Amino acid sequence: MENKKDKQLVRVHILISGFVQGVCFRAEAKYNAQKFNIKGWIKNRPDGKVEILLEGKKENVDKIIDWCRIGPSGAVVSDVSIEWQKYLGEFEDFSVR
């Protein structure tokens, strides 16, 4: 039996800290987002963090969040800060900024 919450459309803003730049974090995040039909964007920040904004089905967004806690090989994730926001449906795709 499927959980109704899994069908909810959600939006989440994520900041990932650690050794997360220069390790293909953005490229792999884009691949995973497209695989799970997630919309939004990802970018490197000047402070060394990676910033992501995701929109999609909660069950799929949760998969990306779980992946963010590990990242690609070569990454060393020390912290993942998550802020749930109101779903807006403003994105057509997932982009690297």
Backbone as CSV, one residue per row, in Angstrom:
resi,resn,N_x,N_y,N_z,CA_x,CA_y,CA_z,C_x,C_y,C_z
1,MET,0.845,-1.190,0.000,0.000,0.000,0.000,0.888,1.250,0.000
2,GLU,0.607,2.140,-0.905,1.430,3.344,-1.012,1.022,4.381,0.020
3,ASN,1.996,5.108,0.491,1.782,6.174,1.450,1.439,7.457,0.688
4,LYS,0.353,8.129,1.083,-0.043,9.368,0.401,1.042,10.435,0.474
5,LYS,1.821,10.455,1.570,2.890,11.445,1.709,3.940,11.291,0.615
6,ASP,4.144,10.058,0.126,5.132,9.830,-0.924,4.749,10.527,-2.221
7,LYS,3.473,10.809,-2.409,2.997,11.454,-3.631,3.009,12.975,-3.525
8,GLN,3.266,13.480,-2.334,3.290,14.921,-2.130,4.410,15.556,-2.939
9,LEU,4.128,16.738,-3.464,5.172,17.520,-4.119,5.783,18.437,-3.066
10,VAL,7.103,18.418,-2.993,7.809,19.175,-1.960,8.931,20.005,-2.567
11,ARG,9.424,20.919,-1.758,10.553,21.781,-2.133,11.501,21.799,-0.942
12,VAL,12.790,21.689,-1.229,13.771,21.697,-0.149,15.030,22.432,-0.600
13,HIS,15.576,23.219,0.320,16.827,23.947,0.096,17.885,23.249,0.941
14,ILE,19.007,22.894,0.308,20.043,22.112,0.983,21.397,22.812,0.850
15,LEU,22.157,22.824,1.953,23.545,23.279,1.935,24.409,22.104,2.380
16,ILE,25.398,21.764,1.571,26.269,20.633,1.852,27.666,21.170,2.132
17,SER,28.207,20.781,3.288,29.536,21.219,3.709,30.510,20.054,3.680
18,GLY,31.779,20.392,3.603,32.845,19.400,3.596,33.716,19.590,2.366
19,PHE,34.372,18.515,1.957,35.149,18.547,0.715,34.193,18.136,-0.401
20,VAL,33.473,19.142,-0.955,32.368,18.856,-1.872,32.477,19.603,-3.208
21,GLN,33.546,20.346,-3.391,33.751,21.015,-4.679,34.947,20.382,-5.378
22,GLY,34.870,20.281,-6.705,35.955,19.685,-7.478,35.935,18.166,-7.459
23,VAL,34.783,17.583,-7.089,34.662,16.123,-7.012,33.453,15.616,-7.812
24,CYS,32.995,16.425,-8.775,31.839,16.088,-9.636,30.523,16.026,-8.873
25,PHE,30.423,16.748,-7.776,29.186,16.745,-6.989,28.018,17.258,-7.821
26,ARG,28.219,18.381,-8.518,27.127,18.972,-9.295,26.698,18.079,-10.445
27,ALA,27.664,17.512,-11.163,27.338,16.662,-12.308,26.571,15.411,-11.872
28,GLU,27.016,14.778,-10.791,26.327,13.571,-10.323,24.961,13.898,-9.729
29,ALA,24.855,15.054,-9.077,23.556,15.474,-8.542,22.575,15.694,-9.685
30,LYS,23.052,16.301,-10.774,22.176,16.531,-11.927,21.725,15.191,-12.520
31,TYR,22.639,14.255,-12.646,22.295,12.924,-13.170,21.212,12.277,-12.292
32,ASN,21.408,12.308,-10.977,20.435,11.711,-10.055,19.102,12.443,-10.081
33,ALA,19.140,13.757,-10.150,17.899,14.536,-10.208,17.096,14.181,-11.458
34,GLN,17.777,14.063,-12.584,17.082,13.704,-13.820,16.526,12.287,-13.741
35,LYS,17.279,11.391,-13.124,16.849,9.996,-12.965,15.551,9.906,-12.155
36,PHE,15.419,10.773,-11.145,14.247,10.742,-10.260,13.235,11.848,-10.559
37,ASN,13.368,12.486,-11.730,12.426,13.522,-12.166,12.312,14.671,-11.152
38,ILE,13.459,15.121,-10.670,13.529,16.235,-9.734,13.902,17.498,-10.508
39,LYS,13.258,18.593,-10.177,13.530,19.883,-10.809,14.259,20.784,-9.816
40,GLY,14.953,21.787,-10.340,15.632,22.757,-9.479,17.014,23.089,-9.989
41,TRP,17.948,23.300,-9.076,19.302,23.684,-9.467,20.313,23.320,-8.378
42,ILE,21.574,23.364,-8.777,22.696,23.149,-7.864,23.813,24.110,-8.246
43,LYS,24.549,24.591,-7.251,25.684,25.468,-7.546,26.732,25.368,-6.448
44,ASN,27.967,25.671,-6.822,29.051,25.834,-5.855,28.958,27.230,-5.273
45,ARG,29.204,27.336,-3.981,29.216,28.642,-3.323,30.644,29.072,-3.047
46,PRO,30.876,30.389,-2.943,32.229,30.879,-2.662,32.783,30.388,-1.326
47,ASP,31.904,30.017,-0.384,32.368,29.556,0.933,32.758,28.076,0.939
48,GLY,32.752,27.423,-0.238,33.163,26.033,-0.335,32.031,25.025,-0.219
49,LYS,30.824,25.508,0.085,29.670,24.620,0.190,29.029,24.421,-1.184
50,VAL,28.199,23.396,-1.276,27.353,23.186,-2.447,25.927,23.481,-2.015
51,GLU,25.206,24.239,-2.844,23.833,24.642,-2.546,22.903,24.013,-3.573
52,ILE,21.798,23.454,-3.091,20.842,22.789,-3.977,19.429,23.227,-3.616
53,LEU,18.601,23.424,-4.637,17.168,23.641,-4.450,16.464,22.576,-5.270
54,LEU,15.642,21.763,-4.612,14.974,20.640,-5.265,13.462,20.778,-5.162
55,GLU,12.771,20.362,-6.216,11.319,20.235,-6.190,10.935,18.931,-6.869
56,GLY,9.987,18.229,-6.275,9.507,16.988,-6.866,8.723,16.177,-5.854
57,LYS,8.455,14.919,-6.210,7.749,14.026,-5.298,8.620,13.770,-4.076
58,LYS,7.993,13.776,-2.904,8.741,13.642,-1.652,9.611,12.391,-1.642
59,GLU,9.081,11.267,-2.096,9.860,10.027,-2.067,11.136,10.156,-2.902
60,ASN,11.080,10.877,-4.012,12.254,11.061,-4.869,13.206,12.107,-4.307
61,VAL,12.662,13.175,-3.746,13.500,14.193,-3.103,14.275,13.563,-1.943
62,ASP,13.611,12.690,-1.190,14.285,12.001,-0.081,15.468,11.174,-0.574
63,LYS,15.348,10.566,-1.754,16.450,9.779,-2.324,17.651,10.676,-2.622
64,ILE,17.386,11.875,-3.143,18.478,12.815,-3.435,19.113,13.299,-2.127
65,ILE,18.289,13.568,-1.117,18.835,13.997,0.177,19.744,12.910,0.737
66,ASP,19.306,11.661,0.672,20.138,10.550,1.155,21.456,10.498,0.396
67,TRP,21.396,10.698,-0.925,22.615,10.698,-1.734,23.536,11.857,-1.324
68,CYS,22.957,13.022,-1.030,23.745,14.198,-0.649,24.561,13.959,0.621
69,ARG,24.098,13.092,1.488,24.813,12.802,2.746,26.118,12.047,2.480
70,ILE,26.216,11.436,1.298,27.412,10.673,0.917,28.153,11.384,-0.209
71,GLY,27.413,11.768,-1.257,27.992,12.446,-2.407,28.728,11.484,-3.314
72,PRO,29.387,12.017,-4.321,30.153,11.182,-5.244,31.445,10.683,-4.585
73,SER,32.059,9.681,-5.204,33.347,9.223,-4.660,34.317,10.395,-4.747
74,GLY,35.108,10.572,-3.740,36.019,11.718,-3.685,35.501,12.814,-2.778
75,ALA,34.197,12.859,-2.569,33.625,13.864,-1.673,33.733,13.390,-0.229
76,VAL,33.883,14.362,0.677,33.820,14.076,2.106,32.787,15.044,2.677
77,VAL,31.577,14.546,2.883,30.471,15.372,3.368,30.530,15.429,4.888
78,SER,30.608,16.657,5.423,30.656,16.817,6.881,29.310,17.252,7.450
79,ASP,28.483,17.923,6.637,27.184,18.393,7.131,26.228,18.607,5.969
80,VAL,24.962,18.296,6.205,23.895,18.556,5.240,22.805,19.314,5.985
81,SER,22.622,20.585,5.614,21.609,21.438,6.233,20.384,21.445,5.326
82,ILE,19.221,21.118,5.892,17.998,20.964,5.098,16.936,21.935,5.586
83,GLU,16.346,22.671,4.653,15.245,23.583,4.969,14.085,23.272,4.031
84,TRP,12.993,22.742,4.579,11.800,22.450,3.779,11.064,23.756,3.524
85,GLN,10.598,23.924,2.284,9.895,25.145,1.887,8.583,24.776,1.210
86,LYS,7.778,25.768,0.936,6.505,25.542,0.240,6.790,25.230,-1.227
87,TYR,6.176,24.175,-1.747,6.344,23.797,-3.151,5.770,24.891,-4.047
88,LEU,6.543,25.302,-5.051,6.111,26.350,-5.971,5.962,25.860,-7.412
89,GLY,6.650,24.787,-7.770,6.571,24.274,-9.137,7.132,25.235,-10.171
90,GLU,8.203,25.929,-9.824,8.711,26.982,-10.703,9.776,26.533,-11.697
91,PHE,10.179,25.265,-11.677,11.283,24.829,-12.531,10.815,23.870,-13.630
92,GLU,11.446,23.997,-14.789,11.161,23.104,-15.921,12.091,21.897,-15.928
93,ASP,13.271,22.079,-15.327,14.282,21.019,-15.353,15.223,21.190,-14.162
94,PHE,16.346,20.465,-14.180,17.360,20.606,-13.142,18.618,21.141,-13.804
95,SER,19.159,22.217,-13.268,20.313,22.848,-13.911,21.492,23.004,-12.948
96,VAL,22.670,23.077,-13.534,23.887,23.397,-12.803,24.141,24.885,-13.014
97,ARG,24.261,25.612,-11.930,24.484,27.064,-12.025,25.913,27.395,-11.737
